[in-house]
Amino acid sequence: MVIYWILFAFIPTQILSFAYPVTDRYLFFPSVAAVILIAYAVTSAADKFVKKSFIPAAGVLLIIALTWGINTVDYLHEWTDPRSVWYGASKKSPDPLVYYNLGWDYMDNAARFGPKPRKPALPQEQAIQLASKVWRDDPRLTPLISDWKKGVHGLPAEKQFIDDLRRLSHEAYDEALAKKGKHIMPDFYFHRGMLFLDEGKKKEAKQEFMNGINEASRSTFTEGSQEVLVNCHYNLGVVYWSEGNYPEALKWMSMVEDEQARFGGHWFPDIHTYVQRLQQMIKSADAK
């Protein structure tokens, strides 16, 4: 039975993990097979020894059930962790995608706080759960929750919490970069650029968007690389626009318009309006 489990349940899932290592669904089948194997082993042992003593067989079964149950509960807690499932995964896997996704979640959550969040604000209960994990035993947690319960945003406690989430995002992104190796991850650079942009660090953001463009050119995943390419070009346009460099912004925005038409995408439906607005702004500046 053990040999059959290894040959037909365990080995095939290990081969699949080489194709895409970050997933737990590969363990579902061997886990079920392992339960059957254990049940068979306990039953076989009981058939041989139950006449001599029922207690040892029952004891073995109880130990297995308790161990399995404790591990299952811990696993479920990882899935319900408000910091995302990637937090638990980062304790078990060195894969750069784990740290990239963890950093993305921290960044995404940071963008949901403040008086004018970039993303839809988290419901109060979820926000408190997240803060209670990130700031566990931190004296700043109490005033932060107090502000939220009063419906007040943008005070020092919340600003510090946003800064901490972004710091954790940077740490995860740095870890992903350190472990990246030969992985091609253009969306990693794009999201790292967005993190810098959220922090107002335009120079660093532009460099990451350029890194994303270079990385996308190496990707064999056409649809994904096209989306990253357009997003990087668009956000370069946004940065130059915010700096008042309208000709450079127009160059990138025009590129986005052309690429959307060529790729058949609809990532930025208002891009033509933005291009026209920039053209008008440049004409107005030239006329002065």
N, C-alpha and C positions, 0 to 999 in steps of 0.2 A: 504493500500500500504506500509506504514512504517513497519508494522508487517511482511509482506512478504519479504521485503528487509532485515530485521534483520534475519529472519529464513533461507532464501535461499541464501543470498548473503554475509552477514556480518559474521554470526556465523561460517559457514564452513571454511572460510579463517582464522579465529582466531584459529580454531582447527589445521589447517595445520601448522600454525606458531610454534606450540609446537614441531612438528617433525623436522623442520629446520627453525629457526627464522630469519635468515639473508637473506631475499629476498623481493623485492618489487612487484614481479609478482603476489603475492597473493592479492594485492590491485587492480589489473586491473579490475577484474569482479565486485567487489562491487563498484568501481568508476563509471563504465559504468552504473550499476544499479542505482547509486545515481543520475547520470545525468538524467536518465529516470524518476526517482522519483521526482526530482526537476522540470523537465519540466511538468510533470503531475500536480504537485501542483500549479505551476504558471498558467497553462492552466485552471485548475479548479477554481482557484481564479479569473481569468480573466472572466470566464463565469458568475460568480456571481456578480462581481463588475465593469466589464468594462463599463456597461451602466451608472454607476454612475461616474466613473472616470477611464480613460485609463492611466493616469499619474502614479498613485501608482503601478499598475501592471508592467508597463514598467520600473519604477524605481527599483523595486525589481529585475527584470530580469537583468538590467544593473549592479546592485551591485554584483549579483551572478557571472555574466560573468567576471567582472573586477577582483573580488577576485580569481576566478578560473584561469583566465589568468595570473595574477601576480604569483600565486603559481606554475603554470606550467612552466613559464619562469625561476623562481628560481630553480625549480627541474632540468630543462634542463642544467642550469649552473653548477649544482653539477656534472652532468654526463660528462661535458666537462672540469672540473677542472683538470689542468695538474698534480696536486698532487694525482690524482686518485679519483674515486667516493667514496672510503672509507673515504676520508677526511670529506665529507659532512655527511656520515653515522655516523661518530664518534660523531657528534654533536647531534645525535638523538637516538642512541642505545647504551646500556651498554654491548652488547654481546661481549665476548672476541675475537670472530672471526673477528669482525670489526677492532679491534685494531691490531690483528695479521696481517691481510691483509694490513692495512695501513702501519705498520712497514715493511712488506715485500716489498711494493711498494717503500718506501723511500730507503731501502737497495738496491733494484734492480736498482733504478735510480742512486744512488751513484756509483754503479759499472759500469756505462756507461760514466763516466767522467775520465779525466786524460790522460796522454800521452799514456798509455797502459791499456785501460779499460778492465775489466774482461768480460763485456757483450758488445754487439754491441753498438757503440756510438750513442747517440741520434742525430737526424738531428738538425742542428743549430737552426731552427725556434722553434722546440719543446723544446730545451734546454733553449732558452731565455724565452719562456713562463713559464717554470717551475721555473727558477731562479727569474723571475719577481714576482711570487707568494710567493715563499719561502723567498726571500730577499726584499719584498716590503718595500720601504722607508729606505732601508739599503744603506749607502754610498758606500759599496763595490760592489753593483750591476753594476754601471757604468764601473769601470775598468774590471770587469769580462766579461761583454758583449763585451767590446772593444777588449779584448784578443781573444775571440772566433771569432769575425768578422775578425781578422787578421790571424785566423787559428793557434793561439798559445795556447798550453795546458801545464799544469803542473806548472804554475806560482802561486804565493801565493794566489791570489784571488780564483782560482779554487780549490786549496787544502783546503782552508777554507770553500768553498761551499760544497765540499765532506764531510768534517768533520761535517758540520751542518746537512746534510742529514742523516748521520749516527747517529748523536745525536738525531734527530727526530725519527729515526727508533728505537733506544734504548728506548726512551720515550714511543712509542707506544707498543713495546714489553713488557715493564715493566707494562703498563696498562693492557695488555692482560693477563699477569701472575697474576696480582692482582685480575682480574675478572674471572679467569679460573675456579675456583670451581672444580666441578667433571667432567668437559669436558676432554676428552682424545684427546690430540693434539700432537702426536709425530712429525709431520712436523713442528710445531712451534719451538720445541727445535732444530731441524735440521737447520732451517733457522737462528735461533738466533746464533747457532754455526758458521754458514757461515759469519754472521756479525762480530763476534769476529775474525774470520780467516782473513777477509778483513782488519781488523785493526791490524793484526799481533799479536793478543793476543792468543797465541797457548794454554796456560794452560786453559783459560776460554772456548776456542773453544772445546777442548777435553772433558771438563765437560759437555757442552751442548750436544755434540754428544752422550755421555754416557746416559744423561737424555733422549735423543730421543730414544735410544735403549730400555731403561726401559719402556718408555711410549708405544712404539710399541708393547711390549709384552702384554699390557693391551687392545690393540685395537681389535675390532671384525671385522673391515674392512680389510680383508685379503690382497687384492691386494695393498691397500694403505700402510698398515703397512710393507709389504715386501719391497716396494720401499724405504720407509724411512729407514728401517733397513739396506739395502744394501748401501744406500747413506751415512749413518752415519759410517758404517764400512769402506767404501772407503775413506772418508775424515779423519778418524782417521789414516788410512794408509798413507795418504798424509802428515798429520802433523808430524808423526813420521819419515817419509822419509825426510822431510825438516829439521828435527833435527839431522839427521844422525844416527838414531836408526833403522838400516836396519832390524834386526831380528824382532823387534816389528812391523815395517811396513809390513814385509812379512807375519806376522801372520794375520793381518787385510786384506791384499790384497788377500791372499789365501782363507780367509773366504768369501770374495766377489765373487771370482771365483766359489767356491763350491755352494754358495747360488744362483747365477745366473743360474747355471745348474739345481739346484733343483727346483727353482721357475719358470723356463722357461722364464726368463727375459733377456733383452738385453740392460741394462742400461749403461754398460761400455764394449763396444765391444773389447777394447784393453787390457782388464784385464789380459789375459794370457801373453801378452808381458811384462806387468809391473811385474808380478810374476817372470818370467824368468830373467828379468833384475835385480831384487832384489836378486834373488838366485845367480846370477853371481857376483854381488857386494859383497855379503857376502863371497863367495868363494875367491874372490880376496883379501878381507880384512884378511881372515884367513891365506892365503898363505904368507902374509908379516911378 
